[in-house]
Amino acid sequence: MTIAIEKRPQGCAGTILAMVASDGTAAAPQARALTQPNATLRDIADAVHALCVLHGAFPGIVDHASNGCADPFARDWLVQAAGAISAERALLVRLTAAVGPLPSTPGQAASQTAILNQRNALEMLSRSDRAGCATGTALAFVLDWVAVRAVLDSCARRMALPVGDPFTAAASRALALLKVIEASASVERAMAFGAQQMLAQHRGLWQLLEARAAARQAM
């Protein structure tokens, strides 16, 4: 799915959307490779297991952000988004069971530690008491999930499983909020910081998965 934008928003919205496009999952070579017909099942399984560790547990990014949000306007969106992400967690669990065990890969212990550290970093961002940080983290996460979902849908097709319900509405609501939200300069900076750091964790995950795929090929 792509999000159509007739005119790119300026300010904080433009900054976050530009970061999602350039630094998010859609720009990650490994994520794109996993959507191709020639992607190996072990690489797909590795990605699904990693995503389940990172995002398969409750409460997640959006839940934490919702619990700590003092802005009623943003909190209404966060509550709606939490429901959509709950369905995505269920999809992750189904796919993790379908792809089978984690593929044998050199350096597994170090990889697991790295992913757990990423999960802890995301939790800290989404629970930040710096006004705007958690909301920016959640917005970037939902917008980036569009590209993550492409990987999951490709996996579901390879496993001959039904894909999940479309993620279009949740992503569109996130975009709508981002385009109309009004905040002070300090809150906008915090939103951009949260988004940047969230995307950095996803970028790091795809780089790790790419390195793990290369290590398996060299075995």
Backbone as a chain_set.jsonl record, in Angstrom:
{"seq": "MTIAIEKRPQGCAGTILAMVASDGTAAAPQARALTQPNATLRDIADAVHALCVLHGAFPGIVDHASNGCADPFARDWLVQAAGAISAERALLVRLTAAVGPLPSTPGQAASQTAILNQRNALEMLSRSDRAGCATGTALAFVLDWVAVRAVLDSCARRMALPVGDPFTAAASRALALLKVIEASASVERAMAFGAQQMLAQHRGLWQLLEARAAARQAM", "coords": {"N": [[0.831, -1.184, 0.0], [0.51, 2.252, -0.752], [0.638, 5.608, 0.414], [-1.232, 8.191, -0.655], [-0.341, 11.486, -1.266], [-1.343, 14.603, -1.92], [-0.213, 17.135, -1.707], [2.783, 17.741, -0.22], [2.926, 17.997, 3.272], [4.111, 20.722, 5.303], [6.601, 21.688, 7.767], [6.539, 19.977, 10.913], [5.026, 17.723, 10.139], [5.81, 17.342, 7.462], [8.504, 16.791, 7.899], [8.453, 14.368, 9.382], [7.126, 12.641, 7.594], [8.955, 12.664, 5.49], [11.115, 11.429, 6.742], [10.063, 8.869, 7.257], [9.812, 7.96, 4.645], [12.483, 8.0, 3.701], [14.109, 6.81, 5.652], [12.789, 4.668, 6.698], [11.178, 1.397, 6.742], [10.424, 0.944, 4.069], [12.594, 1.817, 2.625], [14.536, 0.001, 3.157], [16.791, -2.38, 2.011], [16.694, -5.165, 2.656], [14.067, -5.563, 3.547], [12.633, -5.014, 1.198], [13.65, -7.076, -0.367], [12.534, -9.314, 0.825], [9.936, -9.295, -0.014], [9.964, -10.275, -2.527], [9.462, -12.844, -5.05], [11.525, -14.735, -5.042], [12.569, -14.806, -2.515], [14.058, -16.47, 0.231], [12.67, -19.054, 2.29], [13.762, -19.337, 4.815], [14.891, -16.851, 5.309], [12.599, -15.29, 5.345], [11.287, -16.463, 7.533], [13.086, -15.782, 9.557], [12.807, -12.994, 9.639], [10.101, -12.715, 10.384], [10.047, -13.932, 12.909], [11.766, -12.151, 14.268], [10.348, -9.732, 14.096], [8.146, -10.436, 15.595], [9.245, -10.733, 18.134], [9.979, -8.089, 18.534], [7.601, -6.587, 18.224], [5.412, -8.135, 18.942], [4.389, -8.379, 21.481], [2.126, -7.447, 24.134], [1.725, -4.723, 26.374], [2.26, -2.561, 23.497], [4.042, -0.203, 21.406], [2.05, 1.753, 20.601], [0.096, 1.37, 22.536], [1.44, 2.058, 24.931], [1.989, 4.756, 24.352], [-0.589, 5.769, 24.172], [-1.543, 5.433, 26.777], [-0.064, 7.319, 28.166], [-0.666, 9.757, 27.06], [-1.594, 13.156, 27.087], [-2.993, 14.83, 25.471], [-6.155, 15.225, 24.279], [-7.057, 15.075, 21.6], [-4.975, 13.795, 20.152], [-4.958, 11.509, 21.683], [-7.391, 10.258, 21.152], [-6.931, 9.36, 18.558], [-4.81, 7.608, 19.077], [-6.039, 5.63, 20.63], [-7.758, 4.469, 18.74], [-5.821, 3.582, 16.93], [-4.495, 1.722, 18.495], [-6.274, -0.42, 18.552], [-6.13, -1.274, 15.883], [-3.44, -2.062, 15.725], [-3.46, -4.134, 17.514], [-4.719, -6.148, 16.064], [-2.726, -6.537, 14.187], [-0.713, -7.611, 15.771], [-1.863, -10.08, 16.348], [-1.819, -11.18, 13.794], [0.959, -11.357, 13.416], [1.608, -13.305, 15.33], [0.24, -15.55, 14.293], [1.608, -15.89, 11.862], [4.194, -16.365, 12.77], [3.921, -18.84, 13.965], [3.311, -20.294, 11.69], [5.586, -20.181, 10.015], [7.448, -21.808, 11.165], [10.352, -23.018, 13.053], [12.934, -20.8, 14.282], [15.492, -20.001, 11.995], [18.683, -21.62, 11.902], [21.459, -19.711, 12.716], [24.628, -18.14, 12.618], [25.918, -16.488, 15.525], [23.597, -16.171, 17.041], [22.85, -15.622, 19.733], [23.864, -13.044, 20.201], [22.399, -11.628, 18.326], [19.785, -11.941, 19.292], [19.976, -10.551, 21.689], [20.437, -7.986, 20.69], [17.995, -7.417, 19.414], [16.238, -7.471, 21.567], [17.244, -5.301, 22.969], [16.536, -3.297, 21.191], [13.77, -3.449, 21.412], [13.471, -2.609, 24.056], [14.393, 0.009, 23.807], [12.43, 1.117, 22.139], [10.22, 0.912, 23.809], [10.929, 2.712, 25.819], [10.89, 5.11, 24.362], [8.183, 5.256, 23.667], [7.022, 5.559, 26.099], [7.892, 7.918, 26.997], [8.004, 10.912, 28.93], [8.323, 13.341, 27.826], [6.706, 15.872, 26.265], [5.011, 15.102, 23.33], [6.898, 13.326, 22.293], [6.276, 10.531, 22.574], [3.93, 10.418, 21.04], [4.881, 11.159, 18.498], [6.572, 8.997, 18.095], [4.701, 6.882, 17.965], [3.155, 7.677, 15.737], [5.04, 7.575, 13.621], [5.648, 4.876, 13.759], [3.176, 3.613, 13.057], [2.828, 4.633, 10.457], [5.132, 3.608, 9.247], [4.569, 0.953, 9.432], [3.086, 0.256, 7.262], [4.871, -0.499, 5.214], [6.146, -2.594, 6.545], [4.011, -4.304, 6.77], [3.702, -5.103, 4.133], [5.755, -6.937, 3.887], [4.847, -8.891, 5.688], [2.442, -9.654, 4.453], [3.43, -10.772, 2.115], [4.755, -12.944, 3.198], [2.553, -14.346, 4.239], [1.238, -15.09, 1.893], [3.169, -16.816, 0.814], [3.007, -18.845, 2.658], [0.576, -19.808, 2.097], [-1.557, -18.694, 3.481], [-4.348, -16.696, 4.599], [-4.143, -13.171, 4.108], [-3.937, -10.472, 6.458], [-6.56, -8.208, 7.616], [-6.963, -5.224, 5.669], [-4.543, -2.616, 6.161], [-4.948, -0.081, 5.538], [-6.837, 1.885, 6.474], [-5.979, 2.513, 9.103], [-3.431, 3.583, 8.648], [-4.1, 5.763, 7.057], [-5.582, 7.304, 8.857], [-3.557, 7.984, 10.632], [-1.96, 9.564, 8.991], [-3.761, 11.636, 8.463], [-4.069, 12.775, 11.022], [-1.458, 13.647, 11.468], [-1.216, 15.64, 9.572], [-2.906, 17.654, 10.45], [-2.438, 18.203, 13.092], [-1.711, 20.451, 15.7], [0.889, 22.044, 17.342], [3.25, 23.246, 19.788], [6.539, 24.629, 19.115], [8.461, 23.248, 20.593], [7.155, 20.845, 21.214], [6.753, 19.846, 18.648], [9.395, 19.403, 17.922], [9.982, 17.367, 19.717], [8.213, 15.403, 18.806], [9.296, 14.896, 16.263], [11.771, 13.927, 17.059], [11.049, 11.555, 18.445], [9.929, 10.124, 16.302], [12.156, 9.912, 14.592], [13.942, 8.358, 16.138], [12.455, 6.009, 16.489], [12.297, 5.064, 13.84], [14.99, 4.632, 13.425], [15.419, 2.37, 14.983], [13.912, 0.444, 13.576], [15.314, 0.538, 11.171], [17.782, -0.427, 12.029], [17.0, -3.017, 12.701], [16.357, -4.191, 10.176], [18.866, -4.059, 8.978], [20.279, -5.768, 10.639], [18.915, -8.174, 10.093], [19.572, -8.462, 7.422], [22.334, -8.883, 7.618], [22.301, -11.28, 9.015], [21.112, -12.964, 7.144], [23.126, -13.004, 5.21], [25.125, -14.27, 6.692], [24.041, -16.808, 6.986], [24.063, -17.686, 4.35], [26.76, -17.99, 4.008], [27.38, -20.197, 5.461]], "CA": [[0.0, 0.0, 0.0], [1.171, 3.536, -0.71], [-0.226, 6.663, 0.915], [-1.229, 9.286, -1.607], [-0.25, 12.811, -0.674], [-1.458, 15.549, -3.016], [0.775, 18.18, -1.468], [3.51, 17.337, 0.981], [2.8, 18.954, 4.361], [5.33, 21.386, 5.738], [6.843, 21.629, 9.195], [6.744, 18.688, 11.569], [4.429, 16.666, 9.327], [6.692, 17.089, 6.331], [9.734, 16.177, 8.402], [8.209, 12.972, 9.748], [6.834, 11.883, 6.377], [10.209, 12.509, 4.752], [11.916, 10.43, 7.45], [9.47, 7.555, 7.011], [10.122, 7.575, 3.267], [13.914, 7.815, 3.439], [14.794, 6.042, 6.695], [11.933, 3.614, 7.201], [11.221, 0.043, 6.187], [10.307, 0.966, 2.605], [13.909, 2.086, 2.055], [15.472, -1.042, 3.593], [16.955, -3.408, 0.976], [16.277, -6.49, 3.097], [12.605, -5.603, 3.567], [12.189, -5.136, -0.191], [14.021, -8.402, -0.863], [11.64, -10.317, 1.392], [8.651, -9.274, -0.724], [10.176, -10.816, -3.868], [9.129, -14.277, -5.135], [12.689, -15.594, -4.824], [13.024, -14.732, -1.119], [14.113, -17.802, 0.829], [11.764, -19.224, 3.423], [14.467, -19.133, 6.085], [15.014, -15.405, 5.513], [11.269, -14.834, 5.726], [11.054, -16.926, 8.9], [13.936, -14.992, 10.446], [12.194, -11.668, 9.782], [8.841, -12.823, 11.117], [10.385, -14.17, 14.318], [12.327, -10.926, 14.829], [9.264, -8.765, 14.244], [7.286, -10.886, 16.688], [9.938, -10.37, 19.373], [10.002, -6.634, 18.655], [6.279, -5.952, 18.261], [4.334, -9.086, 19.165], [3.95, -8.405, 22.878], [1.247, -6.379, 24.628], [1.43, -3.546, 25.544], [3.27, -2.167, 22.537], [4.331, 1.221, 21.237], [0.849, 2.585, 20.567], [-0.561, 1.234, 23.837], [2.167, 2.886, 25.897], [1.792, 6.168, 24.003], [-1.972, 6.109, 24.502], [-1.687, 5.508, 28.234], [0.591, 8.492, 28.715], [-0.964, 10.956, 26.27], [-2.475, 14.121, 27.753], [-3.712, 15.581, 24.435], [-7.353, 14.44, 23.944], [-7.141, 14.892, 20.155], [-4.033, 12.739, 19.793], [-5.291, 10.279, 22.396], [-8.475, 9.599, 20.414], [-6.313, 8.612, 17.466], [-4.007, 6.526, 19.637], [-6.948, 4.547, 21.042], [-8.16, 3.782, 17.506], [-4.651, 2.906, 16.375], [-4.185, 0.567, 19.34], [-7.107, -1.522, 18.091], [-5.585, -1.771, 14.624], [-2.176, -2.745, 15.983], [-3.792, -5.397, 18.17], [-4.95, -7.116, 14.989], [-1.426, -6.823, 13.576], [-0.015, -8.533, 16.673], [-2.444, -11.404, 16.146], [-1.283, -11.654, 12.52], [2.351, -11.741, 13.651], [1.632, -14.581, 16.06], [-0.153, -16.612, 13.353], [2.684, -16.098, 10.888], [5.337, -16.956, 13.466], [3.63, -20.273, 14.099], [3.269, -20.926, 10.365], [6.887, -20.271, 9.349], [8.275, -22.811, 11.797], [11.367, -22.57, 14.004], [13.929, -19.802, 13.888], [16.569, -20.668, 11.255], [20.001, -21.629, 12.532], [22.258, -18.598, 12.207], [25.759, -17.799, 13.489], [25.752, -15.294, 16.353], [22.196, -16.051, 17.425], [22.703, -15.005, 21.05], [24.1, -11.607, 20.059], [21.262, -11.079, 17.584], [18.635, -11.884, 20.198], [20.222, -9.445, 22.62], [20.265, -6.727, 19.954], [16.567, -7.183, 19.185], [15.644, -7.133, 22.865], [17.644, -3.927, 23.264], [15.699, -2.442, 20.358], [12.437, -3.431, 22.021], [13.541, -1.759, 25.243], [14.518, 1.394, 23.349], [11.112, 1.541, 21.653], [9.34, 1.084, 24.966], [11.303, 3.96, 26.475], [10.398, 6.21, 23.536], [6.718, 5.323, 23.702], [6.616, 5.913, 27.46], [8.572, 9.163, 27.349], [7.158, 11.973, 29.47], [8.594, 14.555, 27.059], [5.486, 16.109, 25.494], [5.108, 14.924, 21.891], [7.832, 12.263, 21.897], [5.572, 9.25, 22.422], [2.999, 10.536, 19.917], [5.686, 11.088, 17.286], [7.02, 7.606, 17.966], [3.559, 6.068, 17.528], [2.791, 8.06, 14.378], [6.026, 7.023, 12.702], [5.496, 3.422, 13.777], [2.001, 3.225, 12.27], [3.09, 4.938, 9.052], [6.147, 2.671, 8.745], [4.019, -0.398, 9.411], [2.585, 0.002, 5.906], [5.907, -1.268, 4.518], [6.315, -3.859, 7.276], [2.872, -5.15, 6.426], [3.966, -5.693, 2.817], [6.573, -8.13, 4.152], [3.993, -9.899, 6.316], [1.502, -10.159, 3.454], [4.191, -11.651, 1.231], [4.956, -14.177, 3.96], [1.277, -15.067, 4.311], [0.999, -15.718, 0.588], [4.092, -17.952, 0.681], [2.531, -19.902, 3.54], [-0.795, -20.112, 1.663], [-2.462, -18.236, 4.532], [-5.008, -15.427, 4.26], [-3.505, -11.969, 4.641], [-4.779, -9.812, 7.447], [-7.406, -7.125, 7.136], [-6.137, -4.117, 5.156], [-4.045, -1.659, 7.133], [-5.121, 1.217, 4.885], [-7.567, 2.861, 7.288], [-5.148, 2.942, 10.232], [-2.374, 4.449, 8.129], [-4.718, 7.006, 6.589], [-5.916, 8.106, 10.035], [-2.302, 8.53, 11.145], [-1.584, 10.652, 8.092], [-4.697, 12.743, 8.667], [-3.714, 13.435, 12.278], [-0.173, 14.32, 11.31], [-1.38, 16.82, 8.721], [-3.709, 18.709, 11.079], [-2.081, 18.402, 14.492], [-1.094, 21.731, 16.015], [1.694, 21.908, 18.557], [4.308, 24.24, 19.949], [7.798, 24.253, 18.475], [9.147, 22.244, 21.41], [6.446, 19.578, 21.048], [7.053, 19.372, 17.306], [10.757, 18.845, 17.953], [9.909, 16.09, 20.421], [7.567, 14.452, 17.896], [10.267, 14.521, 15.236], [12.788, 13.096, 17.714], [10.476, 10.225, 18.653], [9.811, 9.462, 14.995], [13.507, 9.599, 14.107], [14.51, 7.257, 16.916], [11.706, 4.797, 16.18], [12.731, 4.603, 12.525], [16.354, 4.13, 13.57], [15.332, 0.999, 15.493], [13.495, -0.408, 12.464], [16.429, 0.458, 10.225], [18.748, -1.333, 12.617], [16.491, -4.392, 12.605], [16.527, -4.706, 8.814], [20.296, -4.257, 8.749], [20.637, -6.995, 11.347], [18.373, -9.313, 9.348], [20.377, -8.602, 6.201], [23.598, -9.492, 8.017], [22.028, -12.673, 9.379], [20.914, -13.7, 5.896], [24.463, -13.193, 4.615], [25.844, -15.256, 7.499], [23.517, -18.144, 6.667], [24.544, -18.054, 3.018], [28.183, -18.341, 4.098], [27.551, -21.414, 6.268]], "C": [[0.87, 1.239, 0.0], [0.168, 4.575, -0.242], [-0.126, 7.84, -0.038], [-1.223, 10.615, -0.876], [-0.266, 13.812, -1.818], [-0.418, 16.652, -2.886], [1.475, 17.866, -0.165], [3.374, 18.395, 2.073], [4.152, 19.549, 4.732], [5.509, 21.163, 7.232], [7.058, 20.223, 9.707], [6.199, 17.542, 10.73], [5.323, 16.315, 8.151], [7.968, 16.389, 6.754], [9.539, 14.694, 8.692], [7.921, 12.12, 8.51], [8.094, 11.66, 5.554], [11.094, 11.453, 5.411], [11.376, 9.027, 7.221], [9.841, 7.054, 5.623], [11.589, 7.228, 3.072], [14.603, 6.878, 4.417], [13.999, 4.848, 7.201], [12.093, 2.292, 6.47], [11.177, 0.03, 4.668], [11.655, 1.179, 1.931], [14.938, 1.008, 2.393], [15.599, -2.129, 2.534], [16.457, -4.785, 1.401], [14.763, -6.617, 3.135], [12.067, -5.752, 2.145], [12.485, -6.525, -0.729], [13.045, -9.475, -0.379], [10.259, -10.326, 0.732], [8.764, -9.87, -2.12], [9.887, -12.323, -3.899], [10.302, -15.202, -4.834], [13.253, -15.496, -3.407], [13.004, -16.125, -0.512], [13.204, -17.871, 2.04], [12.478, -19.004, 4.755], [14.68, -17.65, 6.355], [13.672, -14.804, 5.945], [10.973, -15.21, 7.171], [11.855, -16.099, 9.896], [13.315, -13.621, 10.7], [10.921, -11.721, 10.613], [9.1, -13.054, 12.607], [10.906, -12.889, 14.976], [11.239, -9.88, 15.059], [8.335, -9.147, 15.386], [7.932, -10.561, 18.033], [9.824, -8.862, 19.605], [8.617, -6.05, 18.907], [5.128, -6.891, 18.618], [3.767, -9.1, 20.565], [3.027, -7.227, 23.179], [1.681, -6.01, 26.045], [2.587, -3.194, 24.634], [3.408, -0.658, 22.462], [3.074, 2.08, 21.359], [0.116, 2.53, 21.908], [0.111, 2.111, 24.886], [1.924, 4.366, 25.631], [0.392, 6.628, 24.382], [-2.147, 6.306, 26.005], [-1.102, 6.793, 28.811], [0.246, 9.798, 28.033], [-1.951, 11.872, 26.992], [-3.297, 14.931, 26.76], [-4.932, 14.779, 23.996], [-7.456, 14.136, 22.451], [-6.227, 13.751, 19.709], [-4.422, 11.419, 20.462], [-6.442, 9.533, 21.714], [-7.909, 8.773, 19.263], [-5.538, 7.408, 17.999], [-4.876, 5.344, 20.061], [-7.414, 3.758, 19.818], [-7.004, 2.977, 16.931], [-4.29, 1.664, 17.18], [-5.011, -0.646, 18.929], [-6.575, -2.127, 16.802], [-4.297, -2.553, 14.843], [-2.402, -4.053, 16.729], [-4.025, -6.49, 17.141], [-3.638, -7.492, 14.303], [-0.605, -7.769, 14.457], [-0.542, -9.949, 16.487], [-1.937, -12.008, 14.83], [0.162, -12.112, 12.684], [2.448, -13.097, 14.338], [1.266, -15.737, 15.127], [0.973, -16.922, 12.371], [3.903, -16.745, 11.542], [5.136, -18.452, 13.652], [3.723, -20.974, 12.754], [4.656, -21.112, 9.754], [7.816, -21.289, 9.999], [9.368, -22.212, 12.658], [12.296, -21.509, 13.41], [15.074, -20.493, 13.161], [17.902, -20.565, 11.986], [20.888, -20.57, 11.872], [23.423, -18.337, 13.15], [25.469, -16.519, 14.276], [24.338, -15.088, 16.85], [22.021, -15.319, 18.767], [22.874, -13.489, 20.963], [22.94, -10.937, 19.328], [20.048, -10.923, 18.483], [18.781, -10.732, 21.189], [19.99, -8.097, 21.941], [18.79, -6.406, 19.75], [15.862, -6.82, 20.489], [16.016, -5.713, 23.28], [16.822, -2.936, 22.437], [14.297, -2.328, 20.947], [12.415, -2.535, 23.249], [13.629, -0.282, 24.856], [13.176, 1.935, 22.87], [10.137, 1.751, 22.804], [9.651, 2.393, 25.68], [10.781, 5.162, 25.688], [8.887, 6.378, 23.689], [6.175, 5.638, 25.09], [7.243, 7.221, 27.918], [7.581, 10.188, 27.898], [7.468, 13.322, 28.825], [7.427, 14.779, 26.103], [5.739, 16.004, 23.991], [5.957, 13.752, 21.463], [7.106, 10.948, 21.63], [4.612, 9.29, 21.238], [3.749, 10.474, 18.598], [6.198, 9.681, 17.027], [5.894, 6.737, 17.406], [3.15, 6.394, 16.099], [3.755, 7.452, 13.36], [5.918, 5.505, 12.625], [4.328, 2.978, 12.901], [2.235, 3.493, 10.782], [4.123, 3.977, 8.46], [5.599, 1.251, 8.643], [3.412, -0.745, 8.042], [3.593, -0.856, 5.146], [6.194, -2.593, 5.218], [5.207, -4.826, 6.887], [3.029, -5.797, 5.048], [4.809, -6.961, 2.959], [5.706, -9.237, 4.738], [3.0, -10.493, 5.319], [2.198, -11.1, 2.478], [4.446, -12.992, 1.91], [3.679, -14.996, 3.999], [0.979, -15.762, 2.992], [1.906, -16.922, 0.385], [3.644, -19.132, 1.534], [1.119, -20.364, 3.178], [-1.803, -19.796, 2.767], [-3.164, -16.963, 4.076], [-4.238, -14.258, 4.844], [-4.46, -11.327, 5.639], [-5.681, -8.775, 6.81], [-6.53, -5.971, 6.669], [-5.752, -3.136, 6.26], [-4.272, -0.226, 6.661], [-5.754, 2.255, 5.796], [-6.712, 3.39, 8.431], [-4.056, 3.895, 9.773], [-2.94, 5.787, 7.672], [-5.099, 7.905, 7.753], [-4.662, 8.728, 10.642], [-1.854, 9.714, 10.295], [-2.472, 11.871, 8.295], [-4.365, 13.502, 9.945], [-2.436, 14.245, 12.111], [-0.313, 15.619, 10.529], [-2.122, 17.964, 9.422], [-3.293, 19.014, 12.514], [-1.362, 19.739, 14.659], [-0.359, 21.605, 17.341], [2.727, 23.026, 18.597], [5.584, 23.736, 19.285], [8.514, 23.152, 19.268], [8.481, 20.878, 21.284], [6.714, 19.001, 19.655], [8.457, 18.769, 17.242], [10.763, 17.489, 18.638], [9.249, 15.029, 19.555], [8.55, 13.966, 16.843], [11.359, 13.631, 15.818], [12.27, 11.674, 17.919], [10.374, 9.453, 17.355], [11.177, 9.023, 14.487], [14.082, 8.384, 14.825], [13.768, 5.942, 16.678], [12.172, 4.218, 14.848], [14.16, 4.066, 12.568], [16.352, 2.693, 14.085], [14.883, 0.039, 14.387], [14.628, -0.565, 11.453], [17.494, -0.513, 10.737], [18.305, -2.785, 12.535], [16.711, -4.965, 11.211], [17.987, -4.908, 8.467], [20.784, -5.519, 9.436], [20.151, -8.216, 10.587], [19.131, -9.54, 8.048], [21.708, -9.283, 6.52], [23.406, -10.962, 8.38], [21.799, -13.524, 8.125], [22.246, -13.988, 5.209], [25.25, -14.253, 5.375], [25.346, -16.664, 7.207], [23.994, -18.614, 5.291], [25.995, -18.524, 3.055], [28.427, -19.623, 4.872], [27.907, -22.606, 5.382]], "O": [[1.884, 1.271, 0.697], [-1.031, 4.43, -0.48], [0.947, 8.419, -0.207], [-2.021, 10.833, 0.035], [0.681, 13.874, -2.603], [0.19, 17.05, -3.88], [0.832, 17.74, 0.877], [3.673, 19.565, 1.837], [5.198, 18.945, 4.498], [4.676, 20.53, 7.882], [7.669, 19.385, 9.044], [6.84, 16.497, 10.62], [5.566, 15.141, 7.873], [8.46, 15.502, 6.057], [10.358, 13.863, 8.296], [8.421, 11.001, 8.397], [8.282, 10.585, 4.984], [11.748, 10.672, 4.72], [12.15, 8.093, 7.013], [10.146, 5.876, 5.439], [11.914, 6.275, 2.364], [15.579, 6.219, 4.057], [14.485, 4.095, 8.045], [13.021, 2.102, 5.684], [11.825, -0.808, 4.04], [11.844, 0.767, 0.787], [16.088, 1.095, 1.963], [14.595, -2.752, 2.187], [15.86, -5.501, 0.597], [14.224, -7.669, 2.791], [11.144, -6.532, 1.913], [11.677, -7.095, -1.461], [12.767, -10.434, -1.099], [9.497, -11.276, 0.91], [7.763, -9.964, -2.83], [10.049, -13.003, -2.886], [10.094, -16.339, -4.412], [14.315, -16.054, -3.132], [12.051, -16.879, -0.711], [12.992, -16.875, 2.732], [11.867, -18.537, 5.716], [14.654, -17.227, 7.511], [13.623, -13.922, 6.802], [10.474, -14.392, 7.945], [11.35, -15.754, 10.964], [13.296, -13.141, 11.834], [10.695, -10.854, 11.458], [8.452, -12.447, 13.459], [10.533, -12.575, 16.106], [11.214, -9.222, 16.099], [7.796, -8.276, 16.07], [7.242, -10.159, 18.97], [9.6, -8.414, 20.729], [8.467, -5.127, 19.708], [3.971, -6.47, 18.596], [2.763, -9.765, 20.818], [3.128, -6.162, 22.569], [1.977, -6.9, 26.843], [3.745, -3.482, 24.94], [2.948, 0.068, 23.343], [3.046, 3.031, 22.14], [-0.425, 3.539, 22.361], [-0.559, 2.82, 25.637], [1.682, 5.14, 26.558], [0.209, 7.749, 24.857], [-2.822, 7.237, 26.444], [-1.585, 7.298, 29.824], [0.798, 10.842, 28.38], [-3.006, 11.429, 27.449], [-4.211, 15.65, 27.164], [-4.761, 13.726, 23.382], [-7.898, 13.051, 22.074], [-6.65, 12.853, 18.98], [-4.239, 10.346, 19.887], [-6.459, 8.302, 21.705], [-8.338, 7.646, 19.018], [-5.606, 6.318, 17.431], [-4.492, 4.189, 19.874], [-7.462, 2.529, 19.85], [-7.179, 1.837, 16.5], [-3.831, 0.668, 16.62], [-4.515, -1.773, 18.951], [-6.567, -3.347, 16.641], [-4.086, -3.591, 14.216], [-1.612, -4.986, 16.588], [-3.583, -7.625, 17.321], [-3.46, -8.637, 13.887], [0.115, -8.627, 13.946], [0.231, -10.907, 16.47], [-1.659, -13.205, 14.761], [0.545, -13.149, 12.144], [3.272, -13.933, 13.968], [1.907, -16.788, 15.163], [1.253, -18.087, 12.088], [4.567, -17.582, 10.93], [6.075, -19.236, 13.512], [4.164, -22.121, 12.68], [4.889, -22.094, 9.05], [8.867, -21.603, 9.441], [9.325, -21.022, 12.969], [12.41, -21.363, 12.193], [15.59, -21.491, 13.664], [18.206, -19.547, 12.608], [21.046, -20.535, 10.652], [23.231, -18.312, 14.366], [24.853, -15.587, 13.759], [23.916, -13.951, 17.063], [21.127, -14.483, 18.901], [22.118, -12.739, 21.581], [22.544, -9.82, 19.664], [19.362, -9.901, 18.444], [17.814, -10.029, 21.485], [19.419, -7.183, 22.535], [18.377, -5.255, 19.895], [14.986, -5.955, 20.504], [15.204, -5.002, 23.873], [16.457, -1.866, 22.924], [13.711, -1.246, 20.977], [11.46, -1.789, 23.463], [13.016, 0.573, 25.496], [12.825, 3.078, 23.159], [9.321, 2.672, 22.77], [8.738, 3.103, 26.101], [10.286, 6.122, 26.277], [8.381, 7.493, 23.821], [4.994, 5.951, 25.238], [7.139, 7.591, 29.087], [6.463, 10.316, 27.399], [6.923, 14.343, 29.244], [7.188, 13.955, 25.22], [6.574, 16.724, 23.443], [5.76, 13.223, 20.369], [7.299, 10.326, 20.585], [4.488, 8.306, 20.509], [3.301, 9.804, 17.667], [6.252, 9.229, 15.883], [6.11, 5.951, 16.484], [2.83, 5.491, 15.327], [3.327, 6.881, 12.356], [6.078, 4.918, 11.555], [4.476, 2.063, 12.09], [1.878, 2.668, 9.94], [4.004, 3.575, 7.302], [6.101, 0.441, 7.864], [3.249, -1.921, 7.716], [3.212, -1.835, 4.503], [6.454, -3.601, 4.561], [5.445, -6.019, 6.699], [2.546, -6.907, 4.821], [4.6, -7.937, 2.239], [5.817, -10.394, 4.331], [2.746, -11.698, 5.337], [1.624, -12.106, 2.061], [4.364, -14.044, 1.276], [3.716, -16.213, 3.811], [0.517, -16.903, 2.982], [1.472, -17.94, -0.154], [3.875, -20.286, 1.173], [0.538, -21.205, 3.863], [-2.773, -20.527, 2.967], [-2.626, -16.226, 3.25], [-3.731, -14.347, 5.962], [-5.656, -11.62, 5.646], [-5.582, -8.496, 5.615], [-5.451, -5.76, 7.223], [-6.533, -2.864, 7.172], [-3.838, 0.725, 7.31], [-5.267, 3.382, 5.885], [-6.72, 4.591, 8.702], [-3.785, 4.899, 10.431], [-2.319, 6.83, 7.881], [-4.963, 9.125, 7.666], [-4.695, 9.865, 11.113], [-1.422, 10.74, 10.821], [-1.992, 13.005, 8.297], [-4.377, 14.733, 9.957], [-2.348, 15.388, 12.56], [0.396, 16.588, 10.798], [-1.981, 19.121, 9.027], [-3.758, 19.998, 13.09], [-0.509, 20.103, 13.849], [-0.91, 21.124, 18.331], [3.032, 23.66, 17.586], [5.693, 22.56, 18.938], [9.1, 22.24, 18.685], [9.169, 19.857, 21.251], [6.882, 17.79, 19.51], [8.675, 17.75, 16.587], [11.457, 16.569, 18.205], [9.675, 13.874, 19.564], [8.63, 12.77, 16.561], [11.822, 12.697, 15.164], [12.961, 10.705, 17.608], [10.693, 8.265, 17.305], [11.339, 7.901, 14.009], [14.642, 7.489, 14.193], [14.385, 4.877, 16.666], [12.415, 3.016, 14.743], [14.499, 3.144, 11.825], [17.186, 1.885, 13.674], [15.419, -1.064, 14.274], [14.871, -1.658, 10.942], [18.036, -1.316, 9.977], [19.123, -3.68, 12.324], [17.194, -6.088, 11.068], [18.32, -5.838, 7.732], [21.604, -6.255, 8.887], [20.889, -9.192, 10.446], [19.311, -10.68, 7.622], [22.156, -10.156, 5.778], [24.262, -11.793, 8.079], [22.243, -14.67, 8.058], [22.463, -15.084, 4.691], [25.965, -15.05, 4.767], [26.133, -17.61, 7.182], [24.291, -19.793, 5.096], [26.412, -19.348, 2.241], [29.562, -20.096, 4.939], [28.089, -23.715, 5.884]]}, "num_chains": 1, "name": "protein.A"}
